[in-house]
Amino acid sequence: MIEIPKGIDWNEYIELCGALEASEVHSPAYWRDSLVELSKGERIWGDTLPWGKCNDFRLRPSEITLWCSMNGHRKSMILGQIMLHISLHSRVAICSLEMTPEQTLLRMARQAAGLTTGEVAEEFIHKFIDYGDDRILVFDALDTIDPSRVLGFTHYAARELGCKHIVIDSLTKVGLKQDDVNAEKDFMNRLQHAAKTLGVHIHLVCHVRKPQSGDESWIPSKFDVRGSSSIVDLSDNLVIVWKNKKRETLKEIAKAVELDEKQQEYLEKSFDQKLIVEKQRHGTYEGAFNFYFHDNSLQLVSREGRPINFNFEEKLDIE
């Protein structure tokens, strides 16, 4: 079970963040491990995603990754699967401001169960809770909150609870005034500072501008991220999440009637989901990863109809 430190005043901790940002001065020995890693050149390092095909894209300490899409393209759901994978060896913290903690955790439990049919059994829910008790921290907050609380949560989860990956879902729910370019830049600067000084990976969920045509077959790029350019500029990595709604519709139609030859050919040659790496500052790979979506387990999968087995026995690596 994650031990919540006693005697910490939450409001004082939020106020302390500003002071912490001005007090990080160290000798070279403080960066010994990082320097050793950097001296090895272009060697690929960092935490992996749950799918072997994605090994050229890594989640490294002290970085920010933007996960961007239109509404309804599964970015939060996919991040849940990624955090579940990472929780096998590191603590994770999730600030989900658009869903209740129960909804977030139940969805992750379904992904861990990996069932091809049926509902998750109550016995498995208890197993998942026991597993996550020392690995997964969820910030119990909903709707729009002040940026200082988000930063306070980030520092608290990293410093006090030892979390290595922190999800902020989403930027829209961080209390920044719409079109306030300076506020967005200030928040991103402080978030970048937190990632670098705390040695954590921060995952920030963002939205993209809606296409003028309203056609969701359009695939956005990094230039379509909603907000000021500093959001993309100050991030280390950017992943566009895109759901193939045409294929989703055809799969539903196929349950009721037989598809024509052209529709069947599209179904056979297309995929349900794309993760498009638009930016990777400290890696060489940029490009798209294609996936199928397994409806019952809510997993992205590399082989259609084959959810990933989850191993609860992995050892948690906590210093």
Contacts in CASP RR format, 6 or more apart in sequence:
PFRMAT RR
TARGET T0000
AUTHOR 0000-0000-0000
METHOD contacts of the structure
MODEL  1
MIEIPKGIDWNEYIELCGALEASEVHSPAYWRDSLVELSKGERIWGDTLP
WGKCNDFRLRPSEITLWCSMNGHRKSMILGQIMLHISLHSRVAICSLEMT
PEQTLLRMARQAAGLTTGEVAEEFIHKFIDYGDDRILVFDALDTIDPSRV
LGFTHYAARELGCKHIVIDSLTKVGLKQDDVNAEKDFMNRLQHAAKTLGV
HIHLVCHVRKPQSGDESWIPSKFDVRGSSSIVDLSDNLVIVWKNKKRETL
KEIAKAVELDEKQQEYLEKSFDQKLIVEKQRHGTYEGAFNFYFHDNSLQL
VSREGRPINFNFEEKLDIE
1 133 0 8 1.000
1 134 0 8 1.000
2 91 0 8 1.000
2 133 0 8 1.000
2 134 0 8 1.000
2 135 0 8 1.000
2 137 0 8 1.000
2 161 0 8 1.000
4 161 0 8 1.000
5 160 0 8 1.000
5 161 0 8 1.000
8 156 0 8 1.000
8 160 0 8 1.000
10 156 0 8 1.000
13 152 0 8 1.000
13 155 0 8 1.000
13 156 0 8 1.000
14 148 0 8 1.000
14 149 0 8 1.000
14 151 0 8 1.000
14 152 0 8 1.000
15 148 0 8 1.000
16 155 0 8 1.000
17 148 0 8 1.000
17 151 0 8 1.000
17 152 0 8 1.000
17 155 0 8 1.000
17 190 0 8 1.000
17 194 0 8 1.000
20 155 0 8 1.000
20 197 0 8 1.000
21 190 0 8 1.000
21 193 0 8 1.000
21 194 0 8 1.000
21 197 0 8 1.000
24 197 0 8 1.000
28 35 0 8 1.000
34 62 0 8 1.000
37 45 0 8 1.000
42 283 0 8 1.000
42 284 0 8 1.000
44 55 0 8 1.000
44 56 0 8 1.000
44 58 0 8 1.000
44 283 0 8 1.000
45 58 0 8 1.000
45 60 0 8 1.000
46 58 0 8 1.000
46 59 0 8 1.000
46 60 0 8 1.000
46 61 0 8 1.000
47 58 0 8 1.000
47 59 0 8 1.000
47 60 0 8 1.000
47 86 0 8 1.000
47 89 0 8 1.000
47 90 0 8 1.000
47 164 0 8 1.000
47 165 0 8 1.000
47 201 0 8 1.000
48 54 0 8 1.000
48 55 0 8 1.000
48 58 0 8 1.000
48 59 0 8 1.000
48 85 0 8 1.000
49 57 0 8 1.000
49 59 0 8 1.000
49 82 0 8 1.000
49 85 0 8 1.000
50 81 0 8 1.000
50 82 0 8 1.000
50 84 0 8 1.000
50 85 0 8 1.000
50 300 0 8 1.000
50 308 0 8 1.000
51 289 0 8 1.000
51 291 0 8 1.000
51 300 0 8 1.000
51 302 0 8 1.000
51 308 0 8 1.000
52 302 0 8 1.000
53 289 0 8 1.000
53 302 0 8 1.000
54 275 0 8 1.000
54 289 0 8 1.000
56 283 0 8 1.000
56 284 0 8 1.000
56 285 0 8 1.000
57 237 0 8 1.000
57 239 0 8 1.000
57 277 0 8 1.000
57 280 0 8 1.000
57 283 0 8 1.000
57 285 0 8 1.000
57 289 0 8 1.000
58 283 0 8 1.000
59 65 0 8 1.000
59 86 0 8 1.000
59 165 0 8 1.000
59 201 0 8 1.000
59 237 0 8 1.000
60 201 0 8 1.000
60 236 0 8 1.000
60 282 0 8 1.000
61 164 0 8 1.000
61 199 0 8 1.000
61 200 0 8 1.000
61 201 0 8 1.000
62 195 0 8 1.000
62 196 0 8 1.000
62 198 0 8 1.000
62 199 0 8 1.000
62 200 0 8 1.000
62 201 0 8 1.000
63 195 0 8 1.000
63 201 0 8 1.000
63 202 0 8 1.000
63 236 0 8 1.000
63 237 0 8 1.000
63 281 0 8 1.000
63 282 0 8 1.000
64 188 0 8 1.000
64 191 0 8 1.000
64 192 0 8 1.000
64 195 0 8 1.000
64 201 0 8 1.000
64 202 0 8 1.000
64 203 0 8 1.000
64 204 0 8 1.000
64 234 0 8 1.000
64 235 0 8 1.000
64 236 0 8 1.000
64 237 0 8 1.000
65 201 0 8 1.000
65 202 0 8 1.000
65 203 0 8 1.000
65 204 0 8 1.000
65 235 0 8 1.000
65 236 0 8 1.000
65 237 0 8 1.000
65 238 0 8 1.000
65 239 0 8 1.000
66 204 0 8 1.000
66 205 0 8 1.000
66 206 0 8 1.000
66 225 0 8 1.000
66 231 0 8 1.000
66 232 0 8 1.000
66 235 0 8 1.000
66 237 0 8 1.000
66 238 0 8 1.000
66 239 0 8 1.000
67 75 0 8 1.000
67 78 0 8 1.000
67 79 0 8 1.000
67 203 0 8 1.000
67 204 0 8 1.000
67 205 0 8 1.000
67 206 0 8 1.000
67 239 0 8 1.000
67 241 0 8 1.000
68 75 0 8 1.000
68 205 0 8 1.000
68 206 0 8 1.000
68 207 0 8 1.000
68 208 0 8 1.000
68 220 0 8 1.000
68 222 0 8 1.000
68 224 0 8 1.000
68 225 0 8 1.000
68 238 0 8 1.000
68 239 0 8 1.000
68 240 0 8 1.000
68 241 0 8 1.000
69 75 0 8 1.000
69 207 0 8 1.000
69 208 0 8 1.000
69 220 0 8 1.000
69 240 0 8 1.000
69 241 0 8 1.000
69 242 0 8 1.000
69 243 0 8 1.000
70 207 0 8 1.000
70 208 0 8 1.000
70 210 0 8 1.000
70 216 0 8 1.000
70 220 0 8 1.000
71 207 0 8 1.000
72 243 0 8 1.000
73 241 0 8 1.000
73 242 0 8 1.000
73 243 0 8 1.000
74 241 0 8 1.000
74 243 0 8 1.000
74 273 0 8 1.000
74 293 0 8 1.000
75 205 0 8 1.000
75 241 0 8 1.000
76 96 0 8 1.000
76 98 0 8 1.000
76 99 0 8 1.000
76 169 0 8 1.000
76 170 0 8 1.000
76 205 0 8 1.000
77 107 0 8 1.000
77 298 0 8 1.000
78 241 0 8 1.000
78 273 0 8 1.000
78 275 0 8 1.000
78 300 0 8 1.000
79 167 0 8 1.000
79 169 0 8 1.000
79 203 0 8 1.000
79 205 0 8 1.000
80 94 0 8 1.000
80 104 0 8 1.000
80 107 0 8 1.000
80 108 0 8 1.000
80 111 0 8 1.000
80 167 0 8 1.000
81 108 0 8 1.000
81 111 0 8 1.000
81 298 0 8 1.000
81 299 0 8 1.000
81 300 0 8 1.000
82 203 0 8 1.000
83 92 0 8 1.000
83 94 0 8 1.000
83 108 0 8 1.000
83 136 0 8 1.000
83 165 0 8 1.000
83 167 0 8 1.000
84 108 0 8 1.000
84 111 0 8 1.000
84 112 0 8 1.000
84 310 0 8 1.000
86 92 0 8 1.000
86 164 0 8 1.000
86 165 0 8 1.000
87 132 0 8 1.000
87 135 0 8 1.000
87 136 0 8 1.000
88 311 0 8 1.000
88 314 0 8 1.000
88 316 0 8 1.000
89 314 0 8 1.000
89 315 0 8 1.000
89 316 0 8 1.000
89 317 0 8 1.000
90 135 0 8 1.000
90 163 0 8 1.000
90 164 0 8 1.000
90 165 0 8 1.000
90 316 0 8 1.000
90 317 0 8 1.000
90 318 0 8 1.000
91 134 0 8 1.000
91 135 0 8 1.000
91 136 0 8 1.000
91 137 0 8 1.000
91 161 0 8 1.000
91 162 0 8 1.000
91 163 0 8 1.000
91 164 0 8 1.000
91 165 0 8 1.000
91 316 0 8 1.000
91 318 0 8 1.000
92 135 0 8 1.000
92 136 0 8 1.000
92 137 0 8 1.000
92 163 0 8 1.000
92 164 0 8 1.000
92 165 0 8 1.000
92 166 0 8 1.000
92 167 0 8 1.000
93 136 0 8 1.000
93 137 0 8 1.000
93 138 0 8 1.000
93 139 0 8 1.000
93 153 0 8 1.000
93 154 0 8 1.000
93 157 0 8 1.000
93 158 0 8 1.000
93 161 0 8 1.000
93 163 0 8 1.000
93 165 0 8 1.000
93 166 0 8 1.000
93 167 0 8 1.000
94 104 0 8 1.000
94 136 0 8 1.000
94 137 0 8 1.000
94 138 0 8 1.000
94 139 0 8 1.000
94 166 0 8 1.000
94 167 0 8 1.000
94 169 0 8 1.000
95 139 0 8 1.000
95 141 0 8 1.000
95 150 0 8 1.000
95 153 0 8 1.000
95 166 0 8 1.000
95 167 0 8 1.000
95 168 0 8 1.000
95 169 0 8 1.000
96 104 0 8 1.000
96 138 0 8 1.000
96 139 0 8 1.000
96 167 0 8 1.000
96 169 0 8 1.000
97 141 0 8 1.000
97 142 0 8 1.000
97 143 0 8 1.000
97 144 0 8 1.000
97 145 0 8 1.000
97 169 0 8 1.000
97 170 0 8 1.000
97 173 0 8 1.000
97 174 0 8 1.000
98 142 0 8 1.000
98 169 0 8 1.000
98 170 0 8 1.000
98 173 0 8 1.000
99 142 0 8 1.000
99 169 0 8 1.000
100 142 0 8 1.000
101 138 0 8 1.000
101 140 0 8 1.000
104 138 0 8 1.000
105 128 0 8 1.000
105 129 0 8 1.000
105 136 0 8 1.000
105 138 0 8 1.000
106 120 0 8 1.000
106 125 0 8 1.000
107 298 0 8 1.000
108 128 0 8 1.000
108 136 0 8 1.000
109 120 0 8 1.000
109 124 0 8 1.000
109 125 0 8 1.000
109 128 0 8 1.000
110 120 0 8 1.000
110 296 0 8 1.000
110 297 0 8 1.000
110 298 0 8 1.000
111 297 0 8 1.000
111 298 0 8 1.000
111 299 0 8 1.000
111 310 0 8 1.000
112 124 0 8 1.000
112 128 0 8 1.000
112 131 0 8 1.000
112 310 0 8 1.000
112 312 0 8 1.000
113 120 0 8 1.000
113 121 0 8 1.000
113 124 0 8 1.000
113 128 0 8 1.000
113 297 0 8 1.000
113 310 0 8 1.000
114 294 0 8 1.000
114 296 0 8 1.000
114 297 0 8 1.000
114 299 0 8 1.000
114 307 0 8 1.000
114 308 0 8 1.000
114 309 0 8 1.000
114 310 0 8 1.000
115 296 0 8 1.000
115 297 0 8 1.000
115 307 0 8 1.000
116 294 0 8 1.000
116 296 0 8 1.000
116 297 0 8 1.000
116 305 0 8 1.000
116 307 0 8 1.000
117 296 0 8 1.000
118 296 0 8 1.000
127 312 0 8 1.000
131 312 0 8 1.000
134 316 0 8 1.000
135 316 0 8 1.000
137 157 0 8 1.000
137 161 0 8 1.000
137 163 0 8 1.000
139 153 0 8 1.000
139 157 0 8 1.000
141 149 0 8 1.000
143 173 0 8 1.000
144 173 0 8 1.000
144 174 0 8 1.000
144 175 0 8 1.000
145 173 0 8 1.000
145 174 0 8 1.000
145 175 0 8 1.000
146 175 0 8 1.000
147 174 0 8 1.000
147 175 0 8 1.000
147 176 0 8 1.000
147 183 0 8 1.000
147 187 0 8 1.000
147 190 0 8 1.000
150 168 0 8 1.000
150 174 0 8 1.000
151 190 0 8 1.000
151 191 0 8 1.000
151 194 0 8 1.000
153 166 0 8 1.000
154 166 0 8 1.000
154 168 0 8 1.000
154 191 0 8 1.000
154 194 0 8 1.000
154 198 0 8 1.000
154 200 0 8 1.000
154 202 0 8 1.000
155 194 0 8 1.000
155 198 0 8 1.000
157 163 0 8 1.000
157 166 0 8 1.000
157 200 0 8 1.000
158 164 0 8 1.000
158 166 0 8 1.000
158 194 0 8 1.000
158 198 0 8 1.000
158 199 0 8 1.000
158 200 0 8 1.000
159 198 0 8 1.000
162 318 0 8 1.000
162 319 0 8 1.000
163 200 0 8 1.000
164 199 0 8 1.000
164 200 0 8 1.000
164 201 0 8 1.000
165 200 0 8 1.000
165 201 0 8 1.000
165 202 0 8 1.000
165 203 0 8 1.000
166 200 0 8 1.000
166 201 0 8 1.000
166 202 0 8 1.000
166 203 0 8 1.000
167 202 0 8 1.000
167 203 0 8 1.000
167 205 0 8 1.000
168 174 0 8 1.000
168 191 0 8 1.000
168 202 0 8 1.000
168 203 0 8 1.000
168 204 0 8 1.000
168 205 0 8 1.000
169 203 0 8 1.000
169 205 0 8 1.000
170 204 0 8 1.000
170 205 0 8 1.000
170 206 0 8 1.000
170 207 0 8 1.000
171 204 0 8 1.000
171 205 0 8 1.000
171 206 0 8 1.000
171 207 0 8 1.000
171 231 0 8 1.000
172 206 0 8 1.000
172 207 0 8 1.000
172 226 0 8 1.000
174 187 0 8 1.000
176 183 0 8 1.000
176 184 0 8 1.000
176 187 0 8 1.000
177 183 0 8 1.000
179 227 0 8 1.000
181 227 0 8 1.000
181 228 0 8 1.000
181 230 0 8 1.000
184 227 0 8 1.000
184 228 0 8 1.000
184 230 0 8 1.000
184 231 0 8 1.000
185 228 0 8 1.000
185 230 0 8 1.000
185 234 0 8 1.000
188 230 0 8 1.000
188 231 0 8 1.000
188 234 0 8 1.000
188 235 0 8 1.000
189 230 0 8 1.000
189 234 0 8 1.000
191 202 0 8 1.000
191 204 0 8 1.000
191 234 0 8 1.000
192 234 0 8 1.000
192 235 0 8 1.000
194 200 0 8 1.000
194 202 0 8 1.000
195 201 0 8 1.000
195 202 0 8 1.000
204 235 0 8 1.000
206 225 0 8 1.000
206 226 0 8 1.000
206 231 0 8 1.000
207 225 0 8 1.000
207 226 0 8 1.000
208 220 0 8 1.000
208 224 0 8 1.000
208 225 0 8 1.000
208 226 0 8 1.000
208 240 0 8 1.000
209 220 0 8 1.000
209 224 0 8 1.000
209 225 0 8 1.000
209 226 0 8 1.000
211 218 0 8 1.000
211 220 0 8 1.000
216 243 0 8 1.000
216 245 0 8 1.000
217 245 0 8 1.000
217 246 0 8 1.000
219 240 0 8 1.000
219 242 0 8 1.000
219 274 0 8 1.000
219 276 0 8 1.000
220 240 0 8 1.000
220 242 0 8 1.000
221 240 0 8 1.000
221 278 0 8 1.000
222 232 0 8 1.000
222 238 0 8 1.000
222 240 0 8 1.000
222 278 0 8 1.000
222 279 0 8 1.000
225 231 0 8 1.000
225 232 0 8 1.000
225 238 0 8 1.000
232 238 0 8 1.000
232 279 0 8 1.000
235 279 0 8 1.000
236 279 0 8 1.000
236 280 0 8 1.000
236 281 0 8 1.000
236 282 0 8 1.000
237 277 0 8 1.000
237 279 0 8 1.000
237 280 0 8 1.000
237 281 0 8 1.000
238 277 0 8 1.000
238 278 0 8 1.000
238 279 0 8 1.000
239 275 0 8 1.000
239 276 0 8 1.000
239 277 0 8 1.000
239 278 0 8 1.000
240 274 0 8 1.000
240 275 0 8 1.000
240 276 0 8 1.000
240 278 0 8 1.000
241 273 0 8 1.000
241 274 0 8 1.000
241 275 0 8 1.000
241 276 0 8 1.000
242 273 0 8 1.000
242 274 0 8 1.000
242 276 0 8 1.000
243 272 0 8 1.000
243 273 0 8 1.000
243 293 0 8 1.000
244 270 0 8 1.000
244 271 0 8 1.000
244 272 0 8 1.000
244 273 0 8 1.000
244 274 0 8 1.000
246 266 0 8 1.000
246 270 0 8 1.000
247 266 0 8 1.000
247 267 0 8 1.000
247 270 0 8 1.000
247 271 0 8 1.000
247 272 0 8 1.000
248 272 0 8 1.000
248 293 0 8 1.000
250 259 0 8 1.000
250 263 0 8 1.000
250 266 0 8 1.000
250 267 0 8 1.000
251 267 0 8 1.000
253 259 0 8 1.000
253 263 0 8 1.000
254 263 0 8 1.000
254 267 0 8 1.000
259 267 0 8 1.000
271 290 0 8 1.000
271 291 0 8 1.000
271 292 0 8 1.000
272 291 0 8 1.000
272 292 0 8 1.000
272 293 0 8 1.000
272 300 0 8 1.000
273 290 0 8 1.000
273 291 0 8 1.000
273 292 0 8 1.000
273 293 0 8 1.000
273 300 0 8 1.000
274 288 0 8 1.000
274 289 0 8 1.000
274 290 0 8 1.000
274 291 0 8 1.000
275 288 0 8 1.000
275 289 0 8 1.000
275 291 0 8 1.000
275 300 0 8 1.000
276 287 0 8 1.000
276 288 0 8 1.000
276 289 0 8 1.000
277 285 0 8 1.000
277 286 0 8 1.000
277 287 0 8 1.000
277 288 0 8 1.000
277 289 0 8 1.000
278 286 0 8 1.000
278 287 0 8 1.000
279 286 0 8 1.000
280 286 0 8 1.000
291 300 0 8 1.000
291 301 0 8 1.000
291 302 0 8 1.000
292 300 0 8 1.000
292 301 0 8 1.000
292 302 0 8 1.000
292 303 0 8 1.000
292 304 0 8 1.000
292 305 0 8 1.000
293 299 0 8 1.000
293 300 0 8 1.000
293 301 0 8 1.000
294 300 0 8 1.000
294 301 0 8 1.000
294 304 0 8 1.000
294 305 0 8 1.000
294 306 0 8 1.000
294 307 0 8 1.000
296 307 0 8 1.000
297 307 0 8 1.000
299 307 0 8 1.000
299 308 0 8 1.000
301 307 0 8 1.000
301 308 0 8 1.000
END
